[in-house]
Amino acid sequence: MAILLSSGVPMVQALETSTSAANNDCVKDALVFPSLVMRMVASGEKTGELPSMLDHVRALYGRETDAKFKSLTSIVEPIMIVTLGVIVGFIAMSVIVPIYSLVGGVKWLAPAGTHQGVC
C-alpha cells in the first residue's frame, strides 16, 4: 500500500487494491472500511483536506465508541451491584447464623436468689 500511495495512486483506490490483493482473510478484514470512511477520504483527497477529513472520521467514531461504552456500562453496572449484594449477603449470613445457633443453644440460668417460675 505504501508503494501505491507513494506513486500517486489515490488512497481509496490503494485501499481497494490492497484489499483485493491480500491473501490472508485477517488482512482483508482489517483493510475493509465502511463506505462512509471511503467517501470522506475520497472527498478529502479531491479537496486537498485529507487530514481534516480524517480528523472528522476520528471524531465521528470517537463519539460512536463513547455512546456504545456508555450503553455497555449501563448494562453491566446493575449486574455488578446485584452480584456484590449477593456476596455481601452470603458473608453476613455466614457470620450471623452461627452466632444465632450458639445463642439458641445456651440455657439461660437465673442468678441465685431470684424466683423462677410462676409469679
C-alpha positions as a LaTeX table, in Angstrom:
\begin{tabular}{lrrr}
\hline
Residue & $x$ (\AA) & $y$ (\AA) & $z$ (\AA) \\
\hline
Met1 & 0.00 & 0.00 & 0.00 \\
Ala2 & 2.91 & 2.35 & 0.70 \\
Ile3 & 4.18 & 1.83 & $-2.84$ \\
Leu4 & 0.77 & 2.64 & $-4.30$ \\
Leu5 & 0.45 & 5.82 & $-2.24$ \\
Ser6 & 4.00 & 6.97 & $-2.99$ \\
Ser7 & 3.39 & 6.50 & $-6.73$ \\
Gly8 & 0.41 & 8.86 & $-6.63$ \\
Val9 & $-2.49$ & 6.39 & $-6.51$ \\
Pro10 & $-5.42$ & 7.89 & $-4.56$ \\
Met11 & $-5.84$ & 6.46 & $-1.07$ \\
Val12 & $-9.30$ & 4.99 & $-1.73$ \\
Gln13 & $-8.06$ & 3.14 & $-4.79$ \\
Ala14 & $-4.92$ & 1.99 & $-2.89$ \\
Leu15 & $-7.10$ & 0.59 & $-0.09$ \\
Glu16 & $-9.35$ & $-1.22$ & $-2.56$ \\
Thr17 & $-6.36$ & $-2.64$ & $-4.43$ \\
Ser18 & $-4.70$ & $-3.75$ & $-1.19$ \\
Thr19 & $-7.90$ & $-5.44$ & $-0.05$ \\
Ser20 & $-8.30$ & $-7.37$ & $-3.28$ \\
Ala21 & $-4.61$ & $-8.34$ & $-3.37$ \\
Ala22 & $-4.46$ & $-9.62$ & 0.23 \\
Asn23 & $-4.20$ & $-13.40$ & 0.52 \\
Asn24 & $-4.96$ & $-13.54$ & 4.23 \\
Asp25 & $-8.59$ & $-13.21$ & 5.41 \\
Cys26 & $-7.50$ & $-11.37$ & 8.57 \\
Val27 & $-5.68$ & $-8.79$ & 6.47 \\
Lys28 & $-8.70$ & $-8.45$ & 4.17 \\
Asp29 & $-10.97$ & $-7.86$ & 7.18 \\
Ala30 & $-8.55$ & $-5.28$ & 8.60 \\
Leu31 & $-8.44$ & $-3.36$ & 5.30 \\
Val32 & $-12.21$ & $-3.15$ & 4.88 \\
Phe33 & $-13.55$ & 0.26 & 5.83 \\
Pro34 & $-17.16$ & 1.45 & 5.93 \\
Ser35 & $-18.33$ & 3.24 & 2.83 \\
Leu36 & $-18.69$ & 6.50 & 4.79 \\
Val37 & $-14.96$ & 6.48 & 5.56 \\
Met38 & $-14.11$ & 5.73 & 1.95 \\
Arg39 & $-16.31$ & 8.59 & 0.70 \\
Met40 & $-14.84$ & 11.03 & 3.24 \\
Val41 & $-11.28$ & 10.03 & 2.30 \\
Ala42 & $-12.10$ & 10.47 & $-1.39$ \\
Ser43 & $-13.63$ & 13.85 & $-0.69$ \\
Gly44 & $-10.64$ & 14.88 & 1.40 \\
Glu45 & $-8.26$ & 13.89 & $-1.39$ \\
Lys46 & $-10.23$ & 15.83 & $-4.01$ \\
Thr47 & $-10.39$ & 18.99 & $-1.89$ \\
Gly48 & $-6.86$ & 18.69 & $-0.52$ \\
Glu49 & $-8.18$ & 18.50 & 3.03 \\
Leu50 & $-7.42$ & 14.85 & 3.78 \\
Pro51 & $-6.08$ & 15.48 & 7.32 \\
Ser52 & $-9.19$ & 17.48 & 8.18 \\
Met53 & $-11.49$ & 14.75 & 6.82 \\
Leu54 & $-9.61$ & 12.05 & 8.72 \\
Asp55 & $-10.00$ & 14.16 & 11.86 \\
His56 & $-13.75$ & 14.29 & 11.23 \\
Val57 & $-13.80$ & 10.49 & 10.82 \\
Arg58 & $-11.86$ & 10.14 & 14.07 \\
Ala59 & $-14.30$ & 12.40 & 15.90 \\
Leu60 & $-17.30$ & 10.55 & 14.46 \\
Tyr61 & $-16.04$ & 7.14 & 15.51 \\
Gly62 & $-14.90$ & 8.53 & 18.87 \\
Arg63 & $-18.44$ & 9.70 & 19.64 \\
Glu64 & $-19.85$ & 6.38 & 18.43 \\
Thr65 & $-17.43$ & 4.44 & 20.64 \\
Asp66 & $-18.29$ & 6.62 & 23.66 \\
Ala67 & $-22.00$ & 6.01 & 23.14 \\
Lys68 & $-21.50$ & 2.24 & 22.91 \\
Phe69 & $-19.29$ & 2.27 & 26.00 \\
Lys70 & $-21.92$ & 4.18 & 27.99 \\
Ser71 & $-24.64$ & 1.75 & 26.97 \\
Leu72 & $-22.45$ & $-1.22$ & 27.91 \\
Thr73 & $-21.68$ & 0.39 & 31.27 \\
Ser74 & $-25.37$ & 0.97 & 31.95 \\
Ile75 & $-26.00$ & $-2.75$ & 31.38 \\
Val76 & $-23.06$ & $-4.07$ & 33.40 \\
Glu77 & $-23.46$ & $-1.74$ & 36.40 \\
Pro78 & $-26.75$ & $-3.19$ & 37.76 \\
Ile79 & $-25.46$ & $-6.73$ & 37.26 \\
Met80 & $-22.37$ & $-5.92$ & 39.33 \\
Ile81 & $-24.45$ & $-4.28$ & 42.08 \\
Val82 & $-26.69$ & $-7.35$ & 42.39 \\
Thr83 & $-23.67$ & $-9.67$ & 42.38 \\
Leu84 & $-21.96$ & $-7.68$ & 45.13 \\
Gly85 & $-25.20$ & $-7.64$ & 47.13 \\
Val86 & $-25.43$ & $-11.43$ & 46.94 \\
Ile87 & $-21.80$ & $-11.79$ & 48.03 \\
Val88 & $-22.23$ & $-9.39$ & 50.97 \\
Gly89 & $-25.48$ & $-11.13$ & 51.97 \\
Phe90 & $-23.78$ & $-14.52$ & 51.90 \\
Ile91 & $-20.91$ & $-13.27$ & 54.07 \\
Ala92 & $-23.33$ & $-11.64$ & 56.53 \\
Met93 & $-25.43$ & $-14.81$ & 56.80 \\
Ser94 & $-22.34$ & $-16.98$ & 57.26 \\
Val95 & $-21.41$ & $-14.83$ & 60.28 \\
Ile96 & $-24.89$ & $-14.29$ & 61.79 \\
Val97 & $-26.30$ & $-17.85$ & 61.51 \\
Pro98 & $-23.58$ & $-19.50$ & 63.66 \\
Ile99 & $-23.96$ & $-16.75$ & 66.28 \\
Tyr100 & $-27.72$ & $-17.35$ & 66.49 \\
Ser101 & $-27.23$ & $-21.11$ & 66.73 \\
Leu102 & $-24.72$ & $-20.64$ & 69.58 \\
Val103 & $-27.01$ & $-18.24$ & 71.44 \\
Gly104 & $-30.00$ & $-20.52$ & 70.95 \\
Gly105 & $-28.10$ & $-23.48$ & 72.36 \\
Val106 & $-27.14$ & $-21.74$ & 75.58 \\
Lys107 & $-29.52$ & $-22.25$ & 78.51 \\
Trp108 & $-30.07$ & $-19.09$ & 80.39 \\
Leu109 & $-29.81$ & $-19.72$ & 84.09 \\
Ala110 & $-31.25$ & $-17.25$ & 86.52 \\
Pro111 & $-28.85$ & $-16.00$ & 89.23 \\
Ala112 & $-29.22$ & $-17.46$ & 92.70 \\
Gly113 & $-31.86$ & $-15.86$ & 94.89 \\
Thr114 & $-34.23$ & $-14.89$ & 92.10 \\
His115 & $-37.58$ & $-16.51$ & 91.67 \\
Gln116 & $-38.02$ & $-18.81$ & 88.77 \\
Gly117 & $-41.31$ & $-19.99$ & 87.55 \\
Val118 & $-44.80$ & $-18.60$ & 88.09 \\
Cys119 & $-45.39$ & $-15.36$ & 89.95 \\
\hline
\end{tabular}
